[in-house]
Amino acid sequence: MADEDSEVTAGAIVSEALRESVARVVAHEPGVRRGVDPEDVHQMRVGTRRLRSDLTTFESLFDREWVRTLRREIRPLGDALGAVRDRDVLAQRLGDQLGALGLGDDPGAIELLVGLERERDGARATLMALLDDPAHRRRLARLDEAATTPRLAGRASQSAPDVLAPMVREVWRGLRSAVRDAGRNPASSELHEIRKAAKRTRYAAELAARAIGAPAESFARGMAQVQEVLGEHQDAVVAEEWLVQVSVGTPPGVVEVARQLIEVERTIEADCRDQWRDVWEAAARPKRRRWLRA
């Protein structure tokens, strides 16, 4: 929707976003069931993430009980998809690193990846059980209702630019406070929370951009860059933690491979720590957030 159309309502904008997210979830479920292309899991997970994020950020535009019930129903699906997706990402990551280290055919490396594949198989079995449960059919019916007849309330009938910008500003201020509170040397857990807040802010700005246009789009791109560098940091942290865990009680060959991979991940973590502040400062420039009046 163009930014010059100031008469479009906030409810119309959020309803359009909900329809698209629900469509993404539904479209990729058959592929998730087939289990051939990991991208189906990724896209279905993105659909659930955007749904939950938008329903949280713009909660006041919906009937309160309706939106909170919907969020609760979506969460188990998102968690189950996430468990599979996280292992897909880790397997791709470690496979690439092993190749770069010249360890792709190392017996210890093969054993390590086989163990990760077993974990992935377990996570997929849990996901498939959820998809086959009758409760999932009820969940899909609720999502269909959300896409076709969302229960709007509050200021949903008012002008989208007037309503959405202050709501994005509130999310932005929470992110900014998290960055300030973390100080100059944040713990990994703090960087993880900042990354999640940046993602939520990005999603909110992308939705608002449907009514506000280029200023919100530029701001969203900046938040995406923050999310990207901190996402790489978090992926390295998760990989290191997994490698440390699997090193316990495993054959020496696996331990040695894990040790080399841990060194790689720690280097990546350090590089991301060196970069993220500059990325944040660029994303948070006053010019970029002038439309928020913040």
C-alpha positions, 0 to 999 in steps of 0.5 A: 500500500502506498504511503500517500494513501493516508486513509488506509486503516491500521486494521486493514494493514495488520489484517493484510499482514496476518493473511500473508503469514497464515498463507505462508504457514499453510502453503509450506505445511505439505513440504514440511510433511514430505521432509525433502526441502529444509526451506519448507520448515524455514518458511513455515517457521517464519510464518509463525514467527511473524504472526506471533510478533505482529499479534504481540506488537499490535495487540491493542488493535484486536480483541484482547482475549481473541489475540492472546488465545491465538498466540497461545495456539501458535506457539507449540507449532513455532517451537516444534518447527524451531527445533527442526530448523535449528538443527538444520542450520547447525548441520549446514553450518558445521558441514561447511566449516568441516569442509573448509578445515579439510575434515569432511571425510574425517571419521570423527567429523562423520560421527559428529554429524551422524549424532546431530542427524539423530537429534534432527530426526527426533525433533522431526518426529515430534513435529510430525506428531504435532501436525498429525494431532487433531488439535492441529486441525483446530489450530488451522481453523483458528488461523483461517479465521484470523486470515478471513475475519480477524477480530479488530478493536481499539484504533483499528479503524483509524488512519494507519500512519497515525496509529502504526508509527507510535506502536513501532516507536514503543517497540523501538524504545524497548530495543534501545533500552535493552542496548543501553542496559547491556553496556559496552560488553554485553553477555551473550545472553544479552546480545541474544535478547537484543537480537530478538528485540531487533527482529521484532522491531524490524517486523513491526517496521516492515508492517508499518512500511505498507502505509508509511513507505520508504522511511519505515523501509529504511529503518527496517533494513537497518534493524535487519542488519542488526539482527543479522550480525547478532544472529550470526553471533547467536548461531556461533554461541549455540554451535559452541555450546552443542559442540562442548556438550557432545564432546563429553564421553565421546571418542577422542576423534570426535573430541578433536574435531569438536575442539577445532570447530569450537575454535572457529565458532569462538573466532566468529563470536569475537568478530561479531562482537567487534562489528555489532556496535557499528552496525547498531549505530548506523541502524539507529541514526536519528535520520533513519528514525525521524518518522518515528519521532523518537 
